[in-house]
């Protein structure tokens, strides 16, 4: 259980997400979410909850459970900033409300700014 919590925590941090917002999008209490990430949950989450959590973190269940690699977490090469922004965008839009759309807009603007020629 601790490995799942560690992987979820690392991915959550990698994407720069807010814990309370993620818990709300997933449909779990914030305290339960914190216990899961800390490896203090009593067992695995229900399958439907795990799937929603994976969607919010732009992971597959296999990646969350450590059965498949997560780019940037399981390799030394890391993930380019653009790929991280796209993953964050996907996570934000999975269960988007007005705040999530605003965050997605900021991420798209950051992506666009990276594509413009300097000078």
Biopython code that builds the backbone (N, CA, C, O; Angstrom):
import numpy as np
from Bio.PDB.StructureBuilder import StructureBuilder

atoms = [
    (1, "UNK", "N", (0.823, -1.198, 0.000)),
    (1, "UNK", "CA", (0.000, 0.000, 0.000)),
    (1, "UNK", "C", (0.864, 1.257, 0.000)),
    (1, "UNK", "O", (0.518, 2.276, -0.597)),
    (2, "UNK", "N", (1.998, 1.152, 0.688)),
    (2, "UNK", "CA", (2.888, 2.306, 0.760)),
    (2, "UNK", "C", (3.424, 2.659, -0.629)),
    (2, "UNK", "O", (3.536, 3.838, -0.965)),
    (3, "UNK", "N", (3.758, 1.641, -1.447)),
    (3, "UNK", "CA", (4.268, 1.906, -2.788)),
    (3, "UNK", "C", (3.249, 2.662, -3.633)),
    (3, "UNK", "O", (3.613, 3.578, -4.371)),
    (4, "UNK", "N", (1.977, 2.288, -3.531)),
    (4, "UNK", "CA", (0.932, 2.995, -4.267)),
    (4, "UNK", "C", (0.887, 4.449, -3.820)),
    (4, "UNK", "O", (0.849, 5.355, -4.653)),
    (5, "UNK", "N", (0.889, 4.676, -2.524)),
    (5, "UNK", "CA", (0.855, 6.041, -1.999)),
    (5, "UNK", "C", (2.052, 6.853, -2.450)),
    (5, "UNK", "O", (1.923, 8.027, -2.796)),
    (6, "UNK", "N", (3.223, 6.222, -2.445)),
    (6, "UNK", "CA", (4.437, 6.906, -2.882)),
    (6, "UNK", "C", (4.352, 7.285, -4.349)),
    (6, "UNK", "O", (4.700, 8.406, -4.722)),
    (7, "UNK", "N", (3.892, 6.361, -5.186)),
    (7, "UNK", "CA", (3.783, 6.635, -6.625)),
    (7, "UNK", "C", (2.758, 7.743, -6.891)),
    (7, "UNK", "O", (2.992, 8.638, -7.702)),
    (8, "UNK", "N", (1.624, 7.666, -6.195)),
    (8, "UNK", "CA", (0.598, 8.695, -6.385)),
    (8, "UNK", "C", (1.095, 10.060, -5.913)),
    (8, "UNK", "O", (0.848, 11.076, -6.561)),
    (9, "UNK", "N", (1.789, 10.074, -4.790)),
    (9, "UNK", "CA", (2.331, 11.325, -4.263)),
    (9, "UNK", "C", (3.338, 11.928, -5.226)),
    (9, "UNK", "O", (3.300, 13.126, -5.507)),
    (10, "UNK", "N", (4.236, 11.097, -5.728)),
    (10, "UNK", "CA", (5.259, 11.600, -6.649)),
    (10, "UNK", "C", (4.618, 12.150, -7.920)),
    (10, "UNK", "O", (5.030, 13.196, -8.421)),
    (11, "UNK", "N", (3.610, 11.448, -8.443)),
    (11, "UNK", "CA", (2.945, 11.923, -9.663)),
    (11, "UNK", "C", (2.172, 13.211, -9.380)),
    (11, "UNK", "O", (2.206, 14.150, -10.175)),
    (12, "UNK", "N", (1.478, 13.248, -8.246)),
    (12, "UNK", "CA", (0.726, 14.438, -7.856)),
    (12, "UNK", "C", (1.659, 15.645, -7.774)),
    (12, "UNK", "O", (1.334, 16.726, -8.265)),
    (13, "UNK", "N", (2.807, 15.451, -7.156)),
    (13, "UNK", "CA", (3.798, 16.523, -7.043)),
    (13, "UNK", "C", (4.373, 16.885, -8.409)),
    (13, "UNK", "O", (4.571, 18.060, -8.714)),
    (14, "UNK", "N", (4.639, 15.869, -9.226)),
    (14, "UNK", "CA", (5.198, 16.091, -10.559)),
    (14, "UNK", "C", (4.274, 16.978, -11.391)),
    (14, "UNK", "O", (4.735, 17.838, -12.141)),
    (15, "UNK", "N", (2.974, 16.761, -11.252)),
    (15, "UNK", "CA", (2.014, 17.535, -12.019)),
    (15, "UNK", "C", (1.686, 18.877, -11.369)),
    (15, "UNK", "O", (1.023, 19.715, -11.980)),
    (16, "UNK", "N", (2.145, 19.085, -10.136)),
    (16, "UNK", "CA", (1.912, 20.355, -9.458)),
    (16, "UNK", "C", (0.450, 20.584, -9.105)),
    (16, "UNK", "O", (-0.033, 21.716, -9.142)),
    (17, "UNK", "N", (-0.256, 19.510, -8.761)),
    (17, "UNK", "CA", (-1.677, 19.617, -8.464)),
    (17, "UNK", "C", (-1.915, 19.974, -7.008)),
    (17, "UNK", "O", (-1.039, 19.786, -6.163)),
    (18, "UNK", "N", (-3.092, 20.486, -6.719)),
    (18, "UNK", "CA", (-3.525, 20.831, -5.368)),
    (18, "UNK", "C", (-4.279, 19.638, -4.791)),
    (18, "UNK", "O", (-5.194, 19.119, -5.431)),
    (19, "UNK", "N", (-3.909, 19.198, -3.595)),
    (19, "UNK", "CA", (-4.502, 18.013, -2.990)),
    (19, "UNK", "C", (-5.999, 18.102, -2.774)),
    (19, "UNK", "O", (-6.727, 17.154, -3.067)),
    (20, "UNK", "N", (-6.463, 19.229, -2.266)),
    (20, "UNK", "CA", (-7.899, 19.378, -2.007)),
    (20, "UNK", "C", (-8.684, 19.346, -3.314)),
    (20, "UNK", "O", (-9.748, 18.732, -3.385)),
    (21, "UNK", "N", (-8.164, 20.005, -4.350)),
    (21, "UNK", "CA", (-8.846, 19.999, -5.650)),
    (21, "UNK", "C", (-8.865, 18.599, -6.249)),
    (21, "UNK", "O", (-9.878, 18.164, -6.797)),
    (22, "UNK", "N", (-7.743, 17.898, -6.144)),
    (22, "UNK", "CA", (-7.678, 16.541, -6.693)),
    (22, "UNK", "C", (-8.659, 15.629, -5.971)),
    (22, "UNK", "O", (-9.382, 14.865, -6.612)),
    (23, "UNK", "N", (-8.692, 15.702, -4.657)),
    (23, "UNK", "CA", (-9.623, 14.865, -3.884)),
    (23, "UNK", "C", (-11.059, 15.155, -4.284)),
    (23, "UNK", "O", (-11.855, 14.231, -4.447)),
    (24, "UNK", "N", (-11.398, 16.417, -4.444)),
    (24, "UNK", "CA", (-12.758, 16.795, -4.842)),
    (24, "UNK", "C", (-13.094, 16.246, -6.222)),
    (24, "UNK", "O", (-14.177, 15.699, -6.428)),
    (25, "UNK", "N", (-12.164, 16.392, -7.172)),
    (25, "UNK", "CA", (-12.416, 15.888, -8.531)),
    (25, "UNK", "C", (-12.603, 14.379, -8.551)),
    (25, "UNK", "O", (-13.406, 13.848, -9.319)),
    (26, "UNK", "N", (-11.853, 13.697, -7.695)),
    (26, "UNK", "CA", (-11.919, 12.240, -7.642)),
    (26, "UNK", "C", (-13.184, 11.777, -6.919)),
    (26, "UNK", "O", (-13.691, 10.685, -7.175)),
    (27, "UNK", "N", (-13.683, 12.616, -6.020)),
    (27, "UNK", "CA", (-14.872, 12.248, -5.255)),
    (27, "UNK", "C", (-14.543, 11.571, -3.939)),
    (27, "UNK", "O", (-15.275, 10.695, -3.479)),
    (28, "UNK", "N", (-13.433, 11.985, -3.335)),
    (28, "UNK", "CA", (-13.085, 11.429, -2.029)),
    (28, "UNK", "C", (-12.844, 12.565, -1.041)),
    (28, "UNK", "O", (-12.558, 13.700, -1.422)),
    (29, "UNK", "N", (-12.965, 12.231, 0.221)),
    (29, "UNK", "CA", (-12.679, 13.208, 1.263)),
    (29, "UNK", "C", (-11.184, 13.509, 1.237)),
    (29, "UNK", "O", (-10.360, 12.640, 0.950)),
    (30, "UNK", "N", (-10.860, 14.755, 1.541)),
    (30, "UNK", "CA", (-9.461, 15.170, 1.516)),
    (30, "UNK", "C", (-8.625, 14.360, 2.500)),
    (30, "UNK", "O", (-7.498, 13.978, 2.188)),
    (31, "UNK", "N", (-9.172, 14.095, 3.694)),
    (31, "UNK", "CA", (-8.427, 13.321, 4.694)),
    (31, "UNK", "C", (-8.135, 11.906, 4.186)),
    (31, "UNK", "O", (-7.050, 11.372, 4.417)),
    (32, "UNK", "N", (-9.100, 11.307, 3.498)),
    (32, "UNK", "CA", (-8.902, 9.968, 2.931)),
    (32, "UNK", "C", (-7.830, 10.016, 1.849)),
    (32, "UNK", "O", (-6.975, 9.133, 1.765)),
    (33, "UNK", "N", (-7.887, 11.052, 1.027)),
    (33, "UNK", "CA", (-6.897, 11.238, -0.031)),
    (33, "UNK", "C", (-5.500, 11.361, 0.571)),
    (33, "UNK", "O", (-4.561, 10.731, 0.086)),
    (34, "UNK", "N", (-5.354, 12.170, 1.631)),
    (34, "UNK", "CA", (-4.058, 12.343, 2.285)),
    (34, "UNK", "C", (-3.549, 11.030, 2.866)),
    (34, "UNK", "O", (-2.356, 10.738, 2.777)),
    (35, "UNK", "N", (-4.440, 10.232, 3.461)),
    (35, "UNK", "CA", (-4.031, 8.931, 4.013)),
    (35, "UNK", "C", (-3.544, 8.005, 2.902)),
    (35, "UNK", "O", (-2.551, 7.296, 3.068)),
    (36, "UNK", "N", (-4.241, 8.014, 1.777)),
    (36, "UNK", "CA", (-3.850, 7.165, 0.653)),
    (36, "UNK", "C", (-2.459, 7.559, 0.157)),
    (36, "UNK", "O", (-1.609, 6.694, -0.052)),
    (37, "UNK", "N", (-2.224, 8.843, -0.030)),
    (37, "UNK", "CA", (-0.927, 9.298, -0.509)),
    (37, "UNK", "C", (0.183, 9.036, 0.509)),
    (37, "UNK", "O", (1.331, 8.796, 0.134)),
    (38, "UNK", "N", (-0.158, 9.082, 1.774)),
    (38, "UNK", "CA", (0.833, 8.843, 2.827)),
    (38, "UNK", "C", (1.081, 7.355, 3.072)),
    (38, "UNK", "O", (1.948, 6.993, 3.867)),
    (39, "UNK", "N", (0.322, 6.493, 2.391)),
    (39, "UNK", "CA", (0.488, 5.052, 2.587)),
    (39, "UNK", "C", (-0.148, 4.549, 3.860)),
    (39, "UNK", "O", (0.194, 3.470, 4.343)),
    (40, "UNK", "N", (-1.084, 5.328, 4.419)),
    (40, "UNK", "CA", (-1.733, 4.940, 5.671)),
    (40, "UNK", "C", (-3.156, 4.436, 5.473)),
    (40, "UNK", "O", (-3.867, 4.202, 6.450)),
    (41, "UNK", "N", (-3.581, 4.264, 4.222)),
    (41, "UNK", "CA", (-4.924, 3.744, 3.967)),
    (41, "UNK", "C", (-4.971, 2.275, 4.371)),
    (41, "UNK", "O", (-3.953, 1.583, 4.340)),
    (42, "UNK", "N", (-6.145, 1.809, 4.745)),
    (42, "UNK", "CA", (-6.288, 0.438, 5.242)),
    (42, "UNK", "C", (-6.218, -0.609, 4.135)),
    (42, "UNK", "O", (-6.014, -1.791, 4.414)),
    (43, "UNK", "N", (-6.382, -0.198, 2.913)),
    (43, "UNK", "CA", (-6.315, -1.125, 1.787)),
    (43, "UNK", "C", (-6.350, -0.345, 0.492)),
    (43, "UNK", "O", (-6.310, 0.886, 0.480)),
    (44, "UNK", "N", (-6.424, -1.089, -0.596)),
    (44, "UNK", "CA", (-6.518, -0.436, -1.905)),
    (44, "UNK", "C", (-7.870, 0.246, -2.039)),
    (44, "UNK", "O", (-8.863, -0.223, -1.483)),
    (45, "UNK", "N", (-7.911, 1.347, -2.772)),
    (45, "UNK", "CA", (-9.213, 1.986, -3.020)),
    (45, "UNK", "C", (-10.085, 1.092, -3.893)),
    (45, "UNK", "O", (-9.580, 0.234, -4.617)),
    (46, "UNK", "N", (-11.382, 1.296, -3.818)),
    (46, "UNK", "CA", (-12.306, 0.570, -4.692)),
    (46, "UNK", "C", (-11.871, 0.785, -6.133)),
    (46, "UNK", "O", (-11.341, 1.847, -6.460)),
    (47, "UNK", "N", (-12.083, -0.203, -7.007)),
    (47, "UNK", "CA", (-11.617, -0.072, -8.402)),
    (47, "UNK", "C", (-12.092, 1.203, -9.091)),
    (47, "UNK", "O", (-11.305, 1.854, -9.778)),
    (48, "UNK", "N", (-13.360, 1.574, -8.924)),
    (48, "UNK", "CA", (-13.852, 2.769, -9.602)),
    (48, "UNK", "C", (-13.184, 4.031, -9.068)),
    (48, "UNK", "O", (-12.976, 4.989, -9.812)),
    (49, "UNK", "N", (-12.850, 4.034, -7.788)),
    (49, "UNK", "CA", (-12.152, 5.173, -7.194)),
    (49, "UNK", "C", (-10.707, 5.231, -7.693)),
    (49, "UNK", "O", (-10.189, 6.311, -7.977)),
    (50, "UNK", "N", (-10.068, 4.085, -7.797)),
    (50, "UNK", "CA", (-8.710, 4.032, -8.315)),
    (50, "UNK", "C", (-8.671, 4.536, -9.759)),
    (50, "UNK", "O", (-7.756, 5.265, -10.140)),
    (51, "UNK", "N", (-9.656, 4.151, -10.554)),
    (51, "UNK", "CA", (-9.716, 4.603, -11.949)),
    (51, "UNK", "C", (-9.876, 6.126, -12.005)),
    (51, "UNK", "O", (-9.196, 6.787, -12.789)),
    (52, "UNK", "N", (-10.768, 6.686, -11.182)),
    (52, "UNK", "CA", (-10.954, 8.144, -11.175)),
    (52, "UNK", "C", (-9.685, 8.861, -10.709)),
    (52, "UNK", "O", (-9.332, 9.919, -11.229)),
    (53, "UNK", "N", (-9.010, 8.275, -9.728)),
    (53, "UNK", "CA", (-7.762, 8.860, -9.240)),
    (53, "UNK", "C", (-6.699, 8.822, -10.335)),
    (53, "UNK", "O", (-5.961, 9.789, -10.526)),
    (54, "UNK", "N", (-6.626, 7.715, -11.044)),
    (54, "UNK", "CA", (-5.670, 7.609, -12.145)),
    (54, "UNK", "C", (-5.985, 8.622, -13.243)),
    (54, "UNK", "O", (-5.075, 9.231, -13.806)),
    (55, "UNK", "N", (-7.249, 8.802, -13.543)),
    (55, "UNK", "CA", (-7.634, 9.802, -14.545)),
    (55, "UNK", "C", (-7.196, 11.194, -14.114)),
    (55, "UNK", "O", (-6.687, 11.969, -14.924)),
    (56, "UNK", "N", (-7.393, 11.510, -12.843)),
    (56, "UNK", "CA", (-7.027, 12.836, -12.342)),
    (56, "UNK", "C", (-5.520, 13.060, -12.387)),
    (56, "UNK", "O", (-5.058, 14.194, -12.513)),
    (57, "UNK", "N", (-4.755, 11.971, -12.283)),
    (57, "UNK", "CA", (-3.299, 12.081, -12.280)),
    (57, "UNK", "C", (-2.680, 11.689, -13.617)),
    (57, "UNK", "O", (-1.460, 11.564, -13.728)),
    (58, "UNK", "N", (-3.519, 11.497, -14.628)),
    (58, "UNK", "CA", (-3.053, 11.130, -15.968)),
    (58, "UNK", "C", (-2.137, 9.906, -15.910)),
    (58, "UNK", "O", (-1.039, 9.899, -16.468)),
    (59, "UNK", "N", (-2.619, 8.876, -15.221)),
    (59, "UNK", "CA", (-1.921, 7.597, -15.082)),
    (59, "UNK", "C", (-2.838, 6.464, -15.518)),
    (59, "UNK", "O", (-4.060, 6.614, -15.538)),
    (60, "UNK", "N", (-2.251, 5.351, -15.860)),
    (60, "UNK", "CA", (-3.041, 4.133, -16.011)),
    (60, "UNK", "C", (-3.033, 3.437, -14.658)),
    (60, "UNK", "O", (-2.129, 3.676, -13.858)),
    (61, "UNK", "N", (-4.013, 2.583, -14.379)),
    (61, "UNK", "CA", (-3.954, 1.820, -13.123)),
    (61, "UNK", "C", (-2.662, 1.008, -13.002)),
    (61, "UNK", "O", (-2.108, 0.879, -11.910)),
    (62, "UNK", "N", (-2.190, 0.468, -14.108)),
    (62, "UNK", "CA", (-0.930, -0.302, -14.068)),
    (62, "UNK", "C", (0.234, 0.589, -13.639)),
    (62, "UNK", "O", (1.102, 0.154, -12.882)),
    (63, "UNK", "N", (0.257, 1.825, -14.116)),
    (63, "UNK", "CA", (1.312, 2.747, -13.698)),
    (63, "UNK", "C", (1.185, 3.081, -12.215)),
    (63, "UNK", "O", (2.182, 3.122, -11.494)),
    (64, "UNK", "N", (-0.039, 3.319, -11.765)),
    (64, "UNK", "CA", (-0.257, 3.663, -10.356)),
    (64, "UNK", "C", (0.181, 2.528, -9.438)),
    (64, "UNK", "O", (0.709, 2.769, -8.352)),
    (65, "UNK", "N", (-0.037, 1.302, -9.873)),
    (65, "UNK", "CA", (0.296, 0.135, -9.049)),
    (65, "UNK", "C", (1.739, -0.328, -9.218)),
    (65, "UNK", "O", (2.157, -1.307, -8.599)),
    (66, "UNK", "N", (2.496, 0.372, -10.052)),
    (66, "UNK", "CA", (3.899, 0.023, -10.237)),
    (66, "UNK", "C", (4.130, -1.108, -11.217)),
    (66, "UNK", "O", (5.213, -1.692, -11.242)),
    (67, "UNK", "N", (3.127, -1.427, -12.026)),
    (67, "UNK", "CA", (3.259, -2.505, -12.997)),
    (67, "UNK", "C", (3.709, -2.013, -14.362)),
    (67, "UNK", "O", (4.045, -2.815, -15.233)),
    (68, "UNK", "N", (3.719, -0.710, -14.553)),
    (68, "UNK", "CA", (4.175, -0.086, -15.792)),
    (68, "UNK", "C", (4.902, 1.204, -15.412)),
    (68, "UNK", "O", (4.551, 1.841, -14.419)),
    (69, "UNK", "N", (5.899, 1.589, -16.184)),
    (69, "UNK", "CA", (6.662, 2.798, -15.839)),
    (69, "UNK", "C", (5.882, 4.082, -16.079)),
    (69, "UNK", "O", (5.008, 4.157, -16.943)),
    (70, "UNK", "N", (6.225, 5.078, -15.293)),
    (70, "UNK", "CA", (5.684, 6.423, -15.457)),
    (70, "UNK", "C", (6.845, 7.298, -15.910)),
    (70, "UNK", "O", (7.830, 7.438, -15.185)),
    (71, "UNK", "N", (6.744, 7.896, -17.112)),
    (71, "UNK", "CA", (7.842, 8.749, -17.573)),
    (71, "UNK", "C", (8.157, 9.850, -16.566)),
    (71, "UNK", "O", (7.268, 10.545, -16.074)),
    (72, "UNK", "N", (9.432, 9.986, -16.279)),
    (72, "UNK", "CA", (9.871, 11.012, -15.349)),
    (72, "UNK", "C", (9.907, 10.554, -13.904)),
    (72, "UNK", "O", (10.590, 11.161, -13.079)),
    (73, "UNK", "N", (9.185, 9.498, -13.589)),
    (73, "UNK", "CA", (9.223, 8.948, -12.232)),
    (73, "UNK", "C", (10.068, 7.681, -12.186)),
    (73, "UNK", "O", (10.730, 7.403, -11.185)),
    (74, "UNK", "N", (10.042, 6.926, -13.256)),
    (74, "UNK", "CA", (10.704, 5.630, -13.275)),
    (74, "UNK", "C", (11.913, 5.586, -14.200)),
    (74, "UNK", "O", (12.437, 4.511, -14.492)),
    (75, "UNK", "N", (12.356, 6.748, -14.659)),
    (75, "UNK", "CA", (13.557, 6.788, -15.475)),
    (75, "UNK", "C", (14.406, 7.970, -15.033)),
    (75, "UNK", "O", (13.917, 8.917, -14.418)),
    (76, "UNK", "N", (15.646, 7.894, -15.352)),
    (76, "UNK", "CA", (16.565, 8.954, -14.940)),
    (76, "UNK", "C", (16.507, 10.160, -15.869)),
    (76, "UNK", "O", (17.016, 11.230, -15.534)),
    (77, "UNK", "N", (15.892, 9.993, -17.030)),
    (77, "UNK", "CA", (15.909, 11.059, -18.028)),
    (77, "UNK", "C", (14.983, 12.211, -17.678)),
    (77, "UNK", "O", (15.207, 13.341, -18.114)),
    (78, "UNK", "N", (13.963, 11.943, -16.908)),
    (78, "UNK", "CA", (13.002, 12.996, -16.596)),
    (78, "UNK", "C", (12.025, 13.203, -17.742)),
    (78, "UNK", "O", (12.038, 12.472, -18.732)),
    (79, "UNK", "N", (11.201, 14.188, -17.592)),
    (79, "UNK", "CA", (10.175, 14.481, -18.578)),
    (79, "UNK", "C", (10.345, 15.923, -19.016)),
    (79, "UNK", "O", (10.487, 16.811, -18.176)),
    (80, "UNK", "N", (10.332, 16.172, -20.333)),
    (80, "UNK", "CA", (10.419, 17.565, -20.775)),
    (80, "UNK", "C", (9.259, 18.390, -20.228)),
    (80, "UNK", "O", (8.167, 17.870, -19.996)),
    (81, "UNK", "N", (9.505, 19.667, -20.026)),
    (81, "UNK", "CA", (8.489, 20.573, -19.473)),
    (81, "UNK", "C", (7.197, 20.509, -20.282)),
    (81, "UNK", "O", (6.108, 20.507, -19.708)),
    (82, "UNK", "N", (7.306, 20.457, -21.587)),
    (82, "UNK", "CA", (6.124, 20.409, -22.453)),
    (82, "UNK", "C", (5.277, 19.164, -22.165)),
    (82, "UNK", "O", (4.051, 19.252, -22.098)),
    (83, "UNK", "N", (5.920, 18.018, -21.996)),
    (83, "UNK", "CA", (5.186, 16.785, -21.710)),
    (83, "UNK", "C", (4.488, 16.868, -20.358)),
    (83, "UNK", "O", (3.361, 16.398, -20.205)),
    (84, "UNK", "N", (5.169, 17.475, -19.368)),
    (84, "UNK", "CA", (4.536, 17.645, -18.061)),
    (84, "UNK", "C", (3.328, 18.564, -18.155)),
    (84, "UNK", "O", (2.287, 18.290, -17.558)),
    (85, "UNK", "N", (3.464, 19.651, -18.902)),
    (85, "UNK", "CA", (2.336, 20.564, -19.052)),
    (85, "UNK", "C", (1.159, 19.876, -19.741)),
    (85, "UNK", "O", (0.008, 20.087, -19.357)),
    (86, "UNK", "N", (1.435, 19.060, -20.750)),
    (86, "UNK", "CA", (0.360, 18.334, -21.422)),
    (86, "UNK", "C", (-0.302, 17.328, -20.479)),
    (86, "UNK", "O", (-1.522, 17.163, -20.506)),
    (87, "UNK", "N", (0.489, 16.663, -19.656)),
    (87, "UNK", "CA", (-0.084, 15.723, -18.681)),
    (87, "UNK", "C", (-0.940, 16.467, -17.661)),
    (87, "UNK", "O", (-2.016, 16.001, -17.287)),
    (88, "UNK", "N", (-0.456, 17.625, -17.214)),
    (88, "UNK", "CA", (-1.244, 18.426, -16.272)),
    (88, "UNK", "C", (-2.536, 18.903, -16.917)),
    (88, "UNK", "O", (-3.590, 18.913, -16.281)),
    (89, "UNK", "N", (-2.451, 19.292, -18.167)),
    (89, "UNK", "CA", (-3.639, 19.721, -18.896)),
    (89, "UNK", "C", (-4.657, 18.592, -18.984)),
    (89, "UNK", "O", (-5.842, 18.798, -18.719)),
    (90, "UNK", "N", (-4.205, 17.416, -19.349)),
    (90, "UNK", "CA", (-5.108, 16.264, -19.422)),
    (90, "UNK", "C", (-5.743, 15.957, -18.081)),
    (90, "UNK", "O", (-6.938, 15.671, -18.002)),
    (91, "UNK", "N", (-4.942, 16.016, -17.023)),
    (91, "UNK", "CA", (-5.470, 15.761, -15.682)),
    (91, "UNK", "C", (-6.499, 16.800, -15.292)),
    (91, "UNK", "O", (-7.527, 16.468, -14.701)),
    (92, "UNK", "N", (-6.233, 18.048, -15.614)),
    (92, "UNK", "CA", (-7.151, 19.133, -15.246)),
    (92, "UNK", "C", (-8.472, 19.029, -16.000)),
    (92, "UNK", "O", (-9.524, 19.360, -15.453)),
    (93, "UNK", "N", (-8.427, 18.580, -17.231)),
    (93, "UNK", "CA", (-9.643, 18.564, -18.047)),
    (93, "UNK", "C", (-10.506, 17.317, -17.846)),
    (93, "UNK", "O", (-11.654, 17.289, -18.290)),
    (94, "UNK", "N", (-9.977, 16.296, -17.191)),
    (94, "UNK", "CA", (-10.739, 15.054, -17.036)),
    (94, "UNK", "C", (-12.059, 15.286, -16.293)),
    (94, "UNK", "O", (-13.082, 14.699, -16.646)),
    (95, "UNK", "N", (-12.037, 16.114, -15.296)),
    (95, "UNK", "CA", (-13.239, 16.423, -14.519)),
    (95, "UNK", "C", (-13.302, 17.937, -14.340)),
    (95, "UNK", "O", (-13.332, 18.450, -13.221)),
    (96, "UNK", "N", (-13.319, 18.620, -15.445)),
    (96, "UNK", "CA", (-13.142, 20.068, -15.430)),
    (96, "UNK", "C", (-14.390, 20.821, -15.010)),
    (96, "UNK", "O", (-15.506, 20.519, -15.432)),
    (97, "UNK", "N", (-14.162, 21.796, -14.177)),
    (97, "UNK", "CA", (-15.133, 22.809, -13.825)),
    (97, "UNK", "C", (-14.507, 24.143, -14.190)),
    (97, "UNK", "O", (-13.465, 24.168, -14.846)),
    (98, "UNK", "N", (-15.105, 25.239, -13.790)),
    (98, "UNK", "CA", (-14.573, 26.561, -14.168)),
    (98, "UNK", "C", (-13.114, 26.781, -13.740)),
    (98, "UNK", "O", (-12.330, 27.346, -14.502)),
    (99, "UNK", "N", (-12.750, 26.349, -12.546)),
    (99, "UNK", "CA", (-11.372, 26.551, -12.080)),
    (99, "UNK", "C", (-10.398, 25.710, -12.890)),
    (99, "UNK", "O", (-9.298, 26.158, -13.215)),
    (100, "UNK", "N", (-10.812, 24.479, -13.217)),
    (100, "UNK", "CA", (-9.936, 23.609, -13.988)),
    (100, "UNK", "C", (-9.740, 24.143, -15.408)),
    (100, "UNK", "O", (-8.642, 24.056, -15.957)),
    (101, "UNK", "N", (-10.804, 24.698, -16.005)),
    (101, "UNK", "CA", (-10.661, 25.274, -17.333)),
    (101, "UNK", "C", (-9.735, 26.484, -17.298)),
    (101, "UNK", "O", (-8.969, 26.709, -18.235)),
    (102, "UNK", "N", (-9.804, 27.258, -16.228)),
    (102, "UNK", "CA", (-8.905, 28.398, -16.092)),
    (102, "UNK", "C", (-7.456, 27.917, -15.989)),
    (102, "UNK", "O", (-6.556, 28.505, -16.590)),
    (103, "UNK", "N", (-7.236, 26.842, -15.223)),
    (103, "UNK", "CA", (-5.888, 26.284, -15.104)),
    (103, "UNK", "C", (-5.421, 25.753, -16.464)),
    (103, "UNK", "O", (-4.263, 25.940, -16.836)),
    (104, "UNK", "N", (-6.303, 25.104, -17.192)),
    (104, "UNK", "CA", (-5.954, 24.583, -18.517)),
    (104, "UNK", "C", (-5.574, 25.726, -19.453)),
    (104, "UNK", "O", (-4.633, 25.603, -20.237)),
    (105, "UNK", "N", (-6.288, 26.812, -19.372)),
    (105, "UNK", "CA", (-5.985, 27.975, -20.215)),
    (105, "UNK", "C", (-4.579, 28.489, -19.925)),
    (105, "UNK", "O", (-3.822, 28.799, -20.845)),
    (106, "UNK", "N", (-4.230, 28.578, -18.627)),
    (106, "UNK", "CA", (-2.892, 29.039, -18.263)),
    (106, "UNK", "C", (-1.821, 28.082, -18.794)),
    (106, "UNK", "O", (-0.766, 28.512, -19.260)),
    (107, "UNK", "N", (-2.109, 26.774, -18.718)),
    (107, "UNK", "CA", (-1.141, 25.796, -19.215)),
    (107, "UNK", "C", (-0.979, 25.882, -20.725)),
    (107, "UNK", "O", (0.135, 25.777, -21.238)),
    (108, "UNK", "N", (-2.079, 26.073, -21.435)),
    (108, "UNK", "CA", (-1.997, 26.225, -22.891)),
    (108, "UNK", "C", (-1.220, 27.485, -23.258)),
    (108, "UNK", "O", (-0.435, 27.484, -24.207)),
    (109, "UNK", "N", (-1.440, 28.547, -22.510)),
    (109, "UNK", "CA", (-0.686, 29.777, -22.766)),
    (109, "UNK", "C", (0.804, 29.547, -22.531)),
    (109, "UNK", "O", (1.638, 30.068, -23.273)),
    (110, "UNK", "N", (1.142, 28.768, -21.502)),
    (110, "UNK", "CA", (2.551, 28.461, -21.234)),
    (110, "UNK", "C", (3.134, 27.608, -22.366)),
    (110, "UNK", "O", (4.279, 27.808, -22.772)),
    (111, "UNK", "N", (2.350, 26.668, -22.867)),
    (111, "UNK", "CA", (2.810, 25.861, -23.998)),
    (111, "UNK", "C", (3.034, 26.740, -25.221)),
    (111, "UNK", "O", (4.051, 26.620, -25.905)),
    (112, "UNK", "N", (2.086, 27.615, -25.487)),
    (112, "UNK", "CA", (2.193, 28.504, -26.642)),
    (112, "UNK", "C", (3.409, 29.410, -26.511)),
    (112, "UNK", "O", (4.126, 29.640, -27.485)),
    (113, "UNK", "N", (3.638, 29.920, -25.311)),
    (113, "UNK", "CA", (4.767, 30.816, -25.097)),
    (113, "UNK", "C", (6.087, 30.081, -25.365)),
    (113, "UNK", "O", (7.054, 30.688, -25.824)),
    (114, "UNK", "N", (6.123, 28.785, -25.080)),
    (114, "UNK", "CA", (7.323, 27.996, -25.348)),
    (114, "UNK", "C", (7.545, 27.727, -26.817)),
    (114, "UNK", "O", (8.667, 27.416, -27.218)),
    (115, "UNK", "N", (6.501, 27.839, -27.643)),
    (115, "UNK", "CA", (6.627, 27.582, -29.071)),
    (115, "UNK", "C", (6.989, 28.830, -29.866)),
    (115, "UNK", "O", (7.423, 28.732, -31.014)),
    (116, "UNK", "N", (6.815, 30.001, -29.261)),
    (116, "UNK", "CA", (7.103, 31.241, -29.987)),
    (116, "UNK", "C", (8.614, 31.433, -30.092)),
    (116, "UNK", "O", (9.350, 31.127, -29.154)),
    (117, "UNK", "N", (9.070, 31.937, -31.225)),
    (117, "UNK", "CA", (10.502, 32.210, -31.364)),
    (117, "UNK", "C", (10.933, 33.318, -30.406)),
    (117, "UNK", "O", (10.176, 34.251, -30.136)),
    (118, "UNK", "N", (12.120, 33.205, -29.914)),
    (118, "UNK", "CA", (12.657, 34.213, -28.989)),
    (118, "UNK", "C", (12.977, 35.478, -29.771)),
    (118, "UNK", "O", (13.375, 35.446, -30.936)),
    (119, "UNK", "N", (12.783, 36.594, -29.076)),
    (119, "UNK", "CA", (13.187, 37.861, -29.655)),
    (119, "UNK", "C", (12.143, 38.449, -30.439)),
    (119, "UNK", "O", (12.326, 39.529, -31.001)),
]
sb = StructureBuilder()
sb.init_structure("model")
sb.init_model(0)
sb.init_chain("A")
sb.init_seg("    ")
for serial, (resi, resn, name, xyz) in enumerate(atoms, 1):
    if name == "N":
        sb.init_residue(resn, " ", resi, " ")
    sb.init_atom(name, np.array(xyz, "f"), 0.0, 1.0, " ", f" {name:<3s}", serial, name[0])
structure = sb.get_structure()
